[in-house]
Amino acid sequence: MTNLSDRWRAPRHGPGVPVPRPGREAAKRALDIVVSMAALLVLGPLLVVLWLLVRSTSAGPGLFRQERLGRNMQRFPMVKLRSMHVTGGDQLHREFVAGLVADEQEAAAGPRGLFKLEADPRITPVGAWLRRTSLDELPQLLNVLKGEMSVVGPRPALPYEAEMWSSVYPEYKRRFEVRPGMTGLWQVSGRSRLSVQEWLHLDADYVRRRSFWLDLAILARTLPALFRDGAS
Protein backbone atom coordinates (compact mmCIF):
# COMPACT_ATOMS: atom_id res chain seq x y z
CA MET A 1 0.00 0.00 0.00
CA THR A 2 1.41 3.40 -0.97
CA ASN A 3 2.17 5.64 1.98
CA LEU A 4 0.65 9.13 1.89
CA SER A 5 4.08 10.70 2.38
CA ASP A 6 5.42 8.70 -0.61
CA ARG A 7 2.52 9.84 -2.82
CA TRP A 8 3.05 13.47 -1.96
CA ARG A 9 6.83 13.63 -1.60
CA ALA A 10 8.01 16.55 -3.72
CA PRO A 11 9.84 15.28 -6.84
CA ARG A 12 13.45 16.33 -7.21
CA HIS A 13 13.29 17.09 -10.92
CA GLY A 14 11.03 16.95 -13.95
CA PRO A 15 8.71 19.15 -16.02
CA GLY A 16 6.91 21.81 -14.05
CA VAL A 17 8.95 21.24 -10.90
CA PRO A 18 10.68 24.41 -9.61
CA VAL A 19 14.47 24.18 -9.66
CA PRO A 20 15.85 24.53 -6.11
CA ARG A 21 17.61 27.83 -5.47
CA PRO A 22 20.36 27.31 -2.86
CA GLY A 23 20.73 31.05 -2.28
CA ARG A 24 17.03 31.50 -1.58
CA GLU A 25 16.94 28.51 0.74
CA ALA A 26 20.02 29.73 2.61
CA ALA A 27 18.54 33.22 3.04
CA LYS A 28 15.26 31.78 4.30
CA ARG A 29 17.02 29.52 6.80
CA ALA A 30 19.17 32.43 8.00
CA LEU A 31 16.02 34.51 8.53
CA ASP A 32 14.44 31.64 10.48
CA ILE A 33 17.46 31.30 12.77
CA VAL A 34 17.82 35.02 13.42
CA VAL A 35 14.12 35.62 14.06
CA SER A 36 13.59 32.52 16.23
CA MET A 37 16.70 33.12 18.35
CA ALA A 38 15.91 36.80 18.85
CA ALA A 39 12.29 36.06 19.70
CA LEU A 40 13.24 33.32 22.18
CA LEU A 41 15.68 35.66 23.92
CA VAL A 42 13.14 38.48 24.17
CA LEU A 43 10.09 36.34 24.91
CA GLY A 44 11.78 33.75 27.12
CA PRO A 45 10.55 35.28 30.42
CA LEU A 46 7.01 35.56 29.04
CA LEU A 47 7.06 31.90 27.97
CA VAL A 48 8.09 30.86 31.48
CA VAL A 49 5.23 32.88 32.99
CA LEU A 50 2.73 31.42 30.53
CA TRP A 51 4.01 27.89 31.19
CA LEU A 52 3.55 28.40 34.93
CA LEU A 53 0.06 29.82 34.32
CA VAL A 54 -0.98 26.73 32.34
CA ARG A 55 0.50 24.36 34.94
CA SER A 56 -1.17 26.14 37.87
CA THR A 57 -4.68 26.38 36.38
CA SER A 58 -5.25 22.86 35.03
CA ALA A 59 -3.85 19.39 35.56
CA GLY A 60 -1.13 18.32 33.14
CA PRO A 61 2.09 19.55 31.55
CA GLY A 62 2.63 23.13 30.46
CA LEU A 63 3.64 22.16 26.94
CA PHE A 64 1.72 20.08 24.42
CA ARG A 65 3.38 18.11 21.61
CA GLN A 66 1.37 17.07 18.58
CA GLU A 67 2.46 15.21 15.47
CA ARG A 68 2.31 17.40 12.37
CA LEU A 69 3.46 17.06 8.76
CA GLY A 70 6.42 19.09 7.58
CA ARG A 71 8.33 19.42 4.33
CA ASN A 72 7.98 16.35 2.10
CA MET A 73 5.37 15.01 4.52
CA GLN A 74 7.98 14.31 7.21
CA ARG A 75 6.36 13.97 10.62
CA PHE A 76 7.61 16.04 13.54
CA PRO A 77 6.40 16.89 17.06
CA MET A 78 5.09 20.46 17.00
CA VAL A 79 5.21 22.08 20.43
CA LYS A 80 2.63 24.51 21.85
CA LEU A 81 1.52 25.74 25.24
CA ARG A 82 -1.20 23.34 26.35
CA SER A 83 -4.66 24.85 25.84
CA MET A 84 -6.78 21.72 26.35
CA HIS A 85 -7.58 19.42 29.24
CA VAL A 86 -5.28 16.39 29.20
CA THR A 87 -8.33 14.14 28.77
CA GLY A 88 -9.36 15.88 25.54
CA GLY A 89 -8.89 13.64 22.51
CA ASP A 90 -8.92 14.49 18.81
CA GLN A 91 -12.15 12.74 17.80
CA LEU A 92 -14.20 15.93 17.99
CA HIS A 93 -11.78 17.75 15.69
CA ARG A 94 -11.61 14.80 13.29
CA GLU A 95 -15.39 14.94 12.94
CA PHE A 96 -15.24 18.71 12.45
CA VAL A 97 -12.68 18.41 9.63
CA ALA A 98 -14.65 15.58 8.03
CA GLY A 99 -17.70 17.84 8.09
CA LEU A 100 -15.78 20.59 6.30
CA VAL A 101 -14.61 18.16 3.65
CA ALA A 102 -18.12 16.84 3.12
CA ASP A 103 -19.73 20.27 3.01
CA GLU A 104 -19.56 21.45 -0.60
CA GLN A 105 -20.61 24.98 0.39
CA GLU A 106 -18.07 25.09 3.27
CA ALA A 107 -20.75 26.50 5.54
CA ALA A 108 -19.48 24.38 8.42
CA ALA A 109 -16.47 26.64 8.87
CA GLY A 110 -18.45 28.83 11.25
CA PRO A 111 -17.62 32.30 12.53
CA ARG A 112 -14.38 31.16 14.20
CA GLY A 113 -12.94 29.83 10.96
CA LEU A 114 -11.62 26.68 9.42
CA PHE A 115 -9.62 25.12 12.21
CA LYS A 116 -11.27 26.03 15.51
CA LEU A 117 -14.42 24.54 16.95
CA GLU A 118 -17.00 26.81 18.50
CA ALA A 119 -17.49 26.22 22.25
CA ASP A 120 -14.92 23.39 22.24
CA PRO A 121 -15.39 21.61 25.60
CA ARG A 122 -11.78 20.41 25.56
CA ILE A 123 -10.38 23.94 25.93
CA THR A 124 -9.45 25.31 29.36
CA PRO A 125 -10.33 28.93 30.27
CA VAL A 126 -6.65 29.91 30.13
CA GLY A 127 -6.28 27.91 26.92
CA ALA A 128 -9.10 29.86 25.29
CA TRP A 129 -7.26 33.11 26.04
CA LEU A 130 -3.95 31.68 24.79
CA ARG A 131 -5.57 30.64 21.53
CA ARG A 132 -7.38 33.93 21.12
CA THR A 133 -4.07 35.79 21.39
CA SER A 134 -2.02 33.10 19.57
CA LEU A 135 0.36 33.02 22.55
CA ASP A 136 0.00 29.24 22.65
CA GLU A 137 2.00 29.10 19.42
CA LEU A 138 5.13 30.84 20.74
CA PRO A 139 6.94 27.56 21.63
CA GLN A 140 6.91 26.74 17.92
CA LEU A 141 9.95 29.03 17.76
CA LEU A 142 11.82 25.94 18.98
CA ASN A 143 10.56 23.99 15.95
CA VAL A 144 11.77 26.83 13.73
CA LEU A 145 15.20 26.85 15.36
CA LYS A 146 15.47 23.07 14.87
CA GLY A 147 14.61 23.39 11.18
CA GLU A 148 11.30 21.51 11.38
CA MET A 149 9.30 24.67 10.68
CA SER A 150 9.88 28.10 9.20
CA VAL A 151 8.79 31.48 10.49
CA VAL A 152 6.75 31.87 7.28
CA GLY A 153 5.02 29.04 5.44
CA PRO A 154 1.79 27.04 5.12
CA ARG A 155 -0.08 26.03 8.26
CA PRO A 156 1.38 22.79 9.76
CA ALA A 157 -1.06 20.04 8.82
CA LEU A 158 -2.31 17.20 10.98
CA PRO A 159 -1.86 13.77 9.36
CA TYR A 160 -5.58 13.04 9.30
CA GLU A 161 -6.30 16.48 7.82
CA ALA A 162 -3.92 15.71 4.97
CA GLU A 163 -5.61 12.36 4.35
CA MET A 164 -9.04 14.03 4.17
CA TRP A 165 -8.16 17.11 2.11
CA SER A 166 -6.04 15.18 -0.41
CA SER A 167 -9.13 13.50 -1.81
CA VAL A 168 -10.91 16.82 -2.35
CA TYR A 169 -8.32 19.43 -3.34
CA PRO A 170 -5.38 18.16 -5.46
CA GLU A 171 -3.45 21.43 -5.02
CA TYR A 172 -3.23 20.71 -1.29
CA LYS A 173 -0.06 18.69 -1.94
CA ARG A 174 1.88 21.80 -3.00
CA ARG A 175 2.07 22.98 0.60
CA PHE A 176 4.44 20.10 1.42
CA GLU A 177 7.15 21.38 -0.93
CA VAL A 178 8.21 23.80 1.81
CA ARG A 179 8.47 23.84 5.60
CA PRO A 180 5.27 24.79 7.43
CA GLY A 181 5.26 28.19 9.10
CA MET A 182 4.18 29.98 12.24
CA THR A 183 2.61 32.60 9.98
CA GLY A 184 1.86 32.66 6.28
CA LEU A 185 0.07 34.23 3.35
CA TRP A 186 -3.37 32.94 4.39
CA GLN A 187 -2.95 34.23 7.95
CA VAL A 188 -2.37 37.79 6.76
CA SER A 189 -5.04 37.63 4.03
CA GLY A 190 -8.12 37.02 6.12
CA ARG A 191 -7.38 34.03 8.37
CA SER A 192 -10.65 32.67 9.74
CA ARG A 193 -12.76 34.65 7.28
CA LEU A 194 -11.46 32.61 4.34
CA SER A 195 -13.12 29.62 2.74
CA VAL A 196 -11.31 26.30 2.45
CA GLN A 197 -10.63 26.85 -1.25
CA GLU A 198 -9.26 30.36 -0.60
CA TRP A 199 -6.97 29.02 2.13
CA LEU A 200 -5.62 26.23 -0.10
CA HIS A 201 -5.18 28.61 -3.03
CA LEU A 202 -3.15 31.01 -0.87
CA ASP A 203 -0.92 28.20 0.40
CA ALA A 204 -0.23 27.06 -3.17
CA ASP A 205 0.29 30.66 -4.27
CA TYR A 206 2.86 31.18 -1.50
CA VAL A 207 4.79 28.10 -2.61
CA ARG A 208 4.84 29.36 -6.20
CA ARG A 209 5.87 32.92 -5.33
CA ARG A 210 8.03 32.27 -2.26
CA SER A 211 11.01 34.55 -1.79
CA PHE A 212 12.98 36.23 0.96
CA TRP A 213 11.20 39.52 0.32
CA LEU A 214 7.76 37.93 0.37
CA ASP A 215 8.61 36.41 3.77
CA LEU A 216 9.61 39.83 5.09
CA ALA A 217 6.37 41.34 3.77
CA ILE A 218 4.28 38.61 5.45
CA LEU A 219 6.15 39.07 8.73
CA ALA A 220 5.48 42.81 8.60
CA ARG A 221 1.73 42.13 8.13
CA THR A 222 1.42 39.41 10.78
CA LEU A 223 0.84 41.49 13.92
CA PRO A 224 -1.65 43.87 12.26
CA ALA A 225 -3.52 40.85 10.86
CA LEU A 226 -3.59 39.20 14.30
CA PHE A 227 -5.12 42.26 15.92
CA ARG A 228 -7.55 42.71 13.02
CA ASP A 229 -8.71 39.11 12.48
CA GLY A 230 -7.95 37.34 15.75
CA ALA A 231 -6.30 33.98 16.28
CA SER A 232 -6.91 31.17 13.82
RONU-940389 format. One record per residue (C-alpha): chain; residue in one letter; x, y, z; residue number from 0. Coordinates in steps of 0.5 Angstrom, whole numbers, padded with zeros to 4 digits. Layout:
BEGIN
kette;rest;X;Y;Z;nr
A;a;X;Y;Z;NUM .
...
END
This chain:
BEGIN
kette;rest;X;Y;Z;nr
A;m;0000;0000;0000;0 .
A;t;0003;0007;-0002;1 .
A;n;0004;0011;0004;2 .
A;l;0001;0018;0004;3 .
A;s;0008;0021;0005;4 .
A;d;0011;0017;-0001;5 .
A;r;0005;0020;-0006;6 .
A;w;0006;0027;-0004;7 .
A;r;0014;0027;-0003;8 .
A;a;0016;0033;-0007;9 .
A;p;0020;0031;-0014;10 .
A;r;0027;0033;-0014;11 .
A;h;0027;0034;-0022;12 .
A;g;0022;0034;-0028;13 .
A;p;0017;0038;-0032;14 .
A;g;0014;0044;-0028;15 .
A;v;0018;0042;-0022;16 .
A;p;0021;0049;-0019;17 .
A;v;0029;0048;-0019;18 .
A;p;0032;0049;-0012;19 .
A;r;0035;0056;-0011;20 .
A;p;0041;0055;-0006;21 .
A;g;0041;0062;-0005;22 .
A;r;0034;0063;-0003;23 .
A;e;0034;0057;0001;24 .
A;a;0040;0059;0005;25 .
A;a;0037;0066;0006;26 .
A;k;0031;0064;0009;27 .
A;r;0034;0059;0014;28 .
A;a;0038;0065;0016;29 .
A;l;0032;0069;0017;30 .
A;d;0029;0063;0021;31 .
A;i;0035;0063;0026;32 .
A;v;0036;0070;0027;33 .
A;v;0028;0071;0028;34 .
A;s;0027;0065;0032;35 .
A;m;0033;0066;0037;36 .
A;a;0032;0074;0038;37 .
A;a;0025;0072;0039;38 .
A;l;0026;0067;0044;39 .
A;l;0031;0071;0048;40 .
A;v;0026;0077;0048;41 .
A;l;0020;0073;0050;42 .
A;g;0024;0067;0054;43 .
A;p;0021;0071;0061;44 .
A;l;0014;0071;0058;45 .
A;l;0014;0064;0056;46 .
A;v;0016;0062;0063;47 .
A;v;0010;0066;0066;48 .
A;l;0005;0063;0061;49 .
A;w;0008;0056;0062;50 .
A;l;0007;0057;0070;51 .
A;l;0000;0060;0069;52 .
A;v;-0002;0053;0065;53 .
A;r;0001;0049;0070;54 .
A;s;-0002;0052;0076;55 .
A;t;-0009;0053;0073;56 .
A;s;-0010;0046;0070;57 .
A;a;-0008;0039;0071;58 .
A;g;-0002;0037;0066;59 .
A;p;0004;0039;0063;60 .
A;g;0005;0046;0061;61 .
A;l;0007;0044;0054;62 .
A;f;0003;0040;0049;63 .
A;r;0007;0036;0043;64 .
A;q;0003;0034;0037;65 .
A;e;0005;0030;0031;66 .
A;r;0005;0035;0025;67 .
A;l;0007;0034;0018;68 .
A;g;0013;0038;0015;69 .
A;r;0017;0039;0009;70 .
A;n;0016;0033;0004;71 .
A;m;0011;0030;0009;72 .
A;q;0016;0029;0014;73 .
A;r;0013;0028;0021;74 .
A;f;0015;0032;0027;75 .
A;p;0013;0034;0034;76 .
A;m;0010;0041;0034;77 .
A;v;0010;0044;0041;78 .
A;k;0005;0049;0044;79 .
A;l;0003;0051;0050;80 .
A;r;-0002;0047;0053;81 .
A;s;-0009;0050;0052;82 .
A;m;-0014;0043;0053;83 .
A;h;-0015;0039;0058;84 .
A;v;-0011;0033;0058;85 .
A;t;-0017;0028;0058;86 .
A;g;-0019;0032;0051;87 .
A;g;-0018;0027;0045;88 .
A;d;-0018;0029;0038;89 .
A;q;-0024;0025;0036;90 .
A;l;-0028;0032;0036;91 .
A;h;-0024;0036;0031;92 .
A;r;-0023;0030;0027;93 .
A;e;-0031;0030;0026;94 .
A;f;-0030;0037;0025;95 .
A;v;-0025;0037;0019;96 .
A;a;-0029;0031;0016;97 .
A;g;-0035;0036;0016;98 .
A;l;-0032;0041;0013;99 .
A;v;-0029;0036;0007;100 .
A;a;-0036;0034;0006;101 .
A;d;-0039;0041;0006;102 .
A;e;-0039;0043;-0001;103 .
A;q;-0041;0050;0001;104 .
A;e;-0036;0050;0007;105 .
A;a;-0042;0053;0011;106 .
A;a;-0039;0049;0017;107 .
A;a;-0033;0053;0018;108 .
A;g;-0037;0058;0022;109 .
A;p;-0035;0065;0025;110 .
A;r;-0029;0062;0028;111 .
A;g;-0026;0060;0022;112 .
A;l;-0023;0053;0019;113 .
A;f;-0019;0050;0024;114 .
A;k;-0023;0052;0031;115 .
A;l;-0029;0049;0034;116 .
A;e;-0034;0054;0037;117 .
A;a;-0035;0052;0045;118 .
A;d;-0030;0047;0044;119 .
A;p;-0031;0043;0051;120 .
A;r;-0024;0041;0051;121 .
A;i;-0021;0048;0052;122 .
A;t;-0019;0051;0059;123 .
A;p;-0021;0058;0061;124 .
A;v;-0013;0060;0060;125 .
A;g;-0013;0056;0054;126 .
A;a;-0018;0060;0051;127 .
A;w;-0015;0066;0052;128 .
A;l;-0008;0063;0050;129 .
A;r;-0011;0061;0043;130 .
A;r;-0015;0068;0042;131 .
A;t;-0008;0072;0043;132 .
A;s;-0004;0066;0039;133 .
A;l;0001;0066;0045;134 .
A;d;0000;0058;0045;135 .
A;e;0004;0058;0039;136 .
A;l;0010;0062;0041;137 .
A;p;0014;0055;0043;138 .
A;q;0014;0053;0036;139 .
A;l;0020;0058;0036;140 .
A;l;0024;0052;0038;141 .
A;n;0021;0048;0032;142 .
A;v;0024;0054;0027;143 .
A;l;0030;0054;0031;144 .
A;k;0031;0046;0030;145 .
A;g;0029;0047;0022;146 .
A;e;0023;0043;0023;147 .
A;m;0019;0049;0021;148 .
A;s;0020;0056;0018;149 .
A;v;0018;0063;0021;150 .
A;v;0013;0064;0015;151 .
A;g;0010;0058;0011;152 .
A;p;0004;0054;0010;153 .
A;r;0000;0052;0017;154 .
A;p;0003;0046;0020;155 .
A;a;-0002;0040;0018;156 .
A;l;-0005;0034;0022;157 .
A;p;-0004;0028;0019;158 .
A;y;-0011;0026;0019;159 .
A;e;-0013;0033;0016;160 .
A;a;-0008;0031;0010;161 .
A;e;-0011;0025;0009;162 .
A;m;-0018;0028;0008;163 .
A;w;-0016;0034;0004;164 .
A;s;-0012;0030;-0001;165 .
A;s;-0018;0027;-0004;166 .
A;v;-0022;0034;-0005;167 .
A;y;-0017;0039;-0007;168 .
A;p;-0011;0036;-0011;169 .
A;e;-0007;0043;-0010;170 .
A;y;-0006;0041;-0003;171 .
A;k;0000;0037;-0004;172 .
A;r;0004;0044;-0006;173 .
A;r;0004;0046;0001;174 .
A;f;0009;0040;0003;175 .
A;e;0014;0043;-0002;176 .
A;v;0016;0048;0004;177 .
A;r;0017;0048;0011;178 .
A;p;0011;0050;0015;179 .
A;g;0011;0056;0018;180 .
A;m;0008;0060;0024;181 .
A;t;0005;0065;0020;182 .
A;g;0004;0065;0013;183 .
A;l;0000;0068;0007;184 .
A;w;-0007;0066;0009;185 .
A;q;-0006;0068;0016;186 .
A;v;-0005;0076;0014;187 .
A;s;-0010;0075;0008;188 .
A;g;-0016;0074;0012;189 .
A;r;-0015;0068;0017;190 .
A;s;-0021;0065;0019;191 .
A;r;-0026;0069;0015;192 .
A;l;-0023;0065;0009;193 .
A;s;-0026;0059;0005;194 .
A;v;-0023;0053;0005;195 .
A;q;-0021;0054;-0002;196 .
A;e;-0019;0061;-0001;197 .
A;w;-0014;0058;0004;198 .
A;l;-0011;0052;0000;199 .
A;h;-0010;0057;-0006;200 .
A;l;-0006;0062;-0002;201 .
A;d;-0002;0056;0001;202 .
A;a;0000;0054;-0006;203 .
A;d;0001;0061;-0009;204 .
A;y;0006;0062;-0003;205 .
A;v;0010;0056;-0005;206 .
A;r;0010;0059;-0012;207 .
A;r;0012;0066;-0011;208 .
A;r;0016;0065;-0005;209 .
A;s;0022;0069;-0004;210 .
A;f;0026;0072;0002;211 .
A;w;0022;0079;0001;212 .
A;l;0016;0076;0001;213 .
A;d;0017;0073;0008;214 .
A;l;0019;0080;0010;215 .
A;a;0013;0083;0008;216 .
A;i;0009;0077;0011;217 .
A;l;0012;0078;0017;218 .
A;a;0011;0086;0017;219 .
A;r;0003;0084;0016;220 .
A;t;0003;0079;0022;221 .
A;l;0002;0083;0028;222 .
A;p;-0003;0088;0025;223 .
A;a;-0007;0082;0022;224 .
A;l;-0007;0078;0029;225 .
A;f;-0010;0085;0032;226 .
A;r;-0015;0085;0026;227 .
A;d;-0017;0078;0025;228 .
A;g;-0016;0075;0032;229 .
A;a;-0013;0068;0033;230 .
A;s;-0014;0062;0028;231 .
END
